[in-house]
Amino acid sequence: MKDMQASLEKLRTSAAEAALVRDLATEPKKRALYTTLADQLSKLADEVERAIEQQRGRAALKERTGSQPEP
C-alpha cells in the first residue's frame, strides 16, 4: 500500500510540474503537449487513488468479517 501511495504522490507531482511547464510555454504546440501530459498524469493519479481506496475497503471488510472478500 505504501508503494501505491508513493506512486500516487509522484504522479500528482509530475502532473503539477507538467501544468507549470504548460503555463510557461510560449509555443502553442508545446503548450498543447504539456496540457495533454498534465491531463493524462492526473487521470492516472485518479485511477491509482481509486485502487488504493478499493484496497482499503477490502481490507476493512476482511477485518470485520474475518474472511477474504472476492476481488
N, C-alpha and C positions, 0 to 999 in steps of 0.2 A: 504494500500500500504506500509505503514511503517513497518508493521509486516512481510510482504513478503521480504522487503529489509533486515530486521534484520535476517530472516531465511536464506537468501542468504549469508549474511556475516558469519553466524555461519557455514553453510555448507562449504564455501570456507576455513574458518579457520580449520575446522575439517579435510578437505581433505589435507591441508598443514601439519597438525600435523601427520596424518597417513603416509604421504610421508616421513616425517622426521623419524618416527619410523621405517619405511621400510628401509630407508637408513642406520640406525644404527643397524638394526637386523643382527645377525650373523648366525642364523639358517635359512636354506632355506625355511622351512615350514612357519616360522613366516614372512619372507620376502615376500613370495607369498601371505599370508593372508593380510598383510598390503598394498601390491600392489593392490590387488582386492578391498580392502576397500577404498583406496585413489581414485581409478578409479570410483567406484560407487558413492562416495560422490561428485566427480567432475561432473559426469553426472547428478546427482540430482540438483546440483547448476546450471548447464546449463539449465535444464528444468525450474527451478524457475525463472531464468533470462529471459527466453523466455516468460514466463507467465506475468512477470512484463512489458515487452516490449509490449505485446499484450494489456494489460490493459491500458497502456499509450496511445497506438494508438487508442483504442476505446474511451477513454476519450477525446482525441483531436478531433476525428471525431464528437463526440456528441457535443462538444463545438462549432465546426464550423457549424454544420447543425442544432443544436438546437433540435435534436431528438435522440432517443435511437437506436444505431446500433444493429443488430441481433447478437447473440452470435456465 
